[in-house]
Amino acid sequence: NYPLLESFVAGLVSGFLVSIPVGPINVTIIHEGGTRGFRWGFLIGAGSVLMESVYCALGFAGFSGLFTSNVAVAILQLASFALMSYLGCKYLFARKVNATSPSAARVEERFHPHTAFWTGFVRVLGNPGVLLLWIALSATFLAHEWVDPNWTSKSLCVSGVAAGGLLWFSLLSYLVSLGQRHFSDQAMLNMSRAAGGMLLVAALALGYKLALLLAHAFQTAPR
């Protein structure tokens, strides 16, 4: 069933791309996975992926269901184009890598995670920006009809998000575990900038589709 496959692929690609920009999870895997091995880095990534999947499911269950009219869909597509452009520029022109955030630090102080899995889980839990991102992305998937408004399609998308995230973190954990290897700050910054470039390409694709939608609406509008 191609629509269901499209839902999974949308989640897979977005889960992979969203995981690449270097932030607290990637920095933790690079620093700790290099000394503790592949399994430790993978479990950090797995914990973060679980929380991201929860945030993605919340996005589908919440605000994304409100966008039903054509006007709202057009506004949402414009907002998704702006969001992707902002994130792409943010990562492409970044000058440093942020190892943590104040909100994540406060959550860690409260829960004191002692295992790799729960470290990854809590660090995403303490980052409300991740929830906002998945609310926007889940609504974008529905607006562009990449995901159908039923829970079978939404569940496949969430599964794709998890698979994409795990794919990236498995690859990263493997690379840093080779010979207890550490990436330099410049290498991590280059990774983040490459992800920014890919997000800008995605933004251009969204902008092109939005332009086609507006052109069609203009041609069919009564005169």
N, C-alpha and C positions, 0 to 999 in steps of 0.2 A: 504494500500500500504506500504509494509515493508521498501523499500528504503526511503520513506518520513518519516516513523516513526523513522528510524535509524538517519536521519538528526536531527529530533527534540530531540531525546534522547542524541545525541552527544552534542548538544547545552545545554541541561538541565544539564547534568553531569558536563560539563566544566564550565558552569555559576555558578553552586553551588560550585565546588571545588575552582575556582579562587577567589570566594568571601570570603572564610574562613580565609586565612592568615590575621593576624591582621595588619591593616594599618590605614591610616587616616579615612576611612569611618567607620570601625568597632570601632575604638577608640571613634569617635564622637558619634556613637549610644550608646555605653556603658556608656559614660560620661553624655550625654544629655538625652538619653532615660530613664535612671534610675531615673531622676528627673522630666522629662516632660511627661513621659508615653509612651505607646505603639505607639500611632498615630504619635508622633513626631519622634520616632526612625524609624518607617516604612517609613515615608515620606523622611527622609534622605536617606534611602536605595533605595527607588523608584527613587529619583533623580539621584543617582549614577548609577542605573541599566539602566536608559534611555541613559545616556552618554556612558556607556559600550556597549550598543546595537548599538549605532551609530558607535562607533569605530569598532565593529565586522562587521557591514555592509560595512564600508569603507575598511576593510581588504579583504572582498570578492570582492569588486568592483575594488580593486587596484592590488597589487602585486600578489595575489594568482592566477590570471588568466594567469600569465606568465609561470607557471610551467607545461609544456606540454610534454616534452620529458622524456623518461625513466631515463636518466642520471640525469636530473633536479629533478625528483621525488625522486630518491635515495638520492641525496644530501639533498633535503628538509627533508626527513625522518630522515637522520642523524642529521640535524640541530634541528629538533623537539625533538629528543632524547636528544641531548645536552642541549637544552633549559629546558626541563622538569627536567633533572638531576640537572642542575644548580639551578633552582627555588626550587626543593625539598631539596637540600643541604642547600640552603640559609635560608629557613624557619625552617628546622629541627635543624640546629645548631645556630639559631639566639640567641643572648644574650640580646637583648632589643627590645622593640616595638617602631616603629617610628610613632609618632602622626601626623606628617605632612611632607611635602617636600618643599624645597625652591621655586620650580616652582609653586606649588599649592598655597603657601602663596602669591606669587606675583599676581597670577590671582585673588585671593580673595580680595586683596587690591584694585584691579582695578574694580571689579564688585560689591563688598560689598553685598553679598547675605544676605537677611533678613528673609528668610523662610527656614524651614527644607528641603523642596524639592530642592530649588536652592542651598542650602549649599552642599548637596550631589552631585548635578549636577556639580557645579563649582569645587569641589575638585577632581573629576575625569577628568574634562576638563583640569585642570592644571597639570595633570600627564601624560607626553608624553610616559612614559614607558608602560602605559595601551594600548595605540594605537599600539605600537610595539608588545606587547604580543598578541593582537587579530589579527594582520597581520600574525604573525607566526602560531597561532592556526587555523585561517581560511584556511591558505595554507596547514596546516597539515591535516585538515579534508578532503580537496580535494585530497591530495596526497594519503591518505589511503582509498579513495572512501567511507568515511562515509557520505559525502555530495556530491551530484551530481552537475556538472557544469551548473545548470540552476537556475533561480531565485526563482522558487517554493521551491526547496530543500534548497537553501540558506536562504530564508525567514523563513522557518520552523526552521532552525538551529538558526537564530537570535532570533526567538520567544522562542526557548528552552533556550537560554542564558538568556533572560529576566526572564523567569519563574524560572530558577535555582537560579539566583541572588535574586529574590524576595522571594523565598522559604527560603533561608538562612537568609536574613535580617529580614523577618517576625519572624522566629524562635528566632533570636538573640534579636530583639526588645521585643518580648514577655517575654523572660527569664529575661532581665534586668528590665522590667517594674514590675515584681513581687515584691511587697513590696519595690519599689524604690531601687532595688538591684544594687550594683556596683561590677564589677569583679576586682580582684587584678591584678597588673601588672604580677604576676607570672601565674595567671590563663589565661590571654590573651596570654602570651608567650607559655604556654602549648597548647593552641588552635592553635597557629601559627605552632608549632612544629608538631602537629598531621596532619595539612594540608600538611606540608612538607613531612611527611611520605607517605601520599596518593599520592602526586605528584611523589615521587620516585617509587611507585608501578606502576603508569601510565607510567613512563619512562621505567621501565623494560618491560612492555607490548609492548611499541613502539620498544624497542631494540630487543625483540624477533621477532617481525614481520619483522624488518629490516634484521635480521640475516637470516630468511627464504627467504626473497627476494634475498639477496646476494648469498645464497646457490643455489637457483634456477637458478640465472643468471650464476653462475659458472658451473653448470651442463649442461646448454644448450649452453654455449659458444663454438664456433667452435675450434677444436684443429688441 
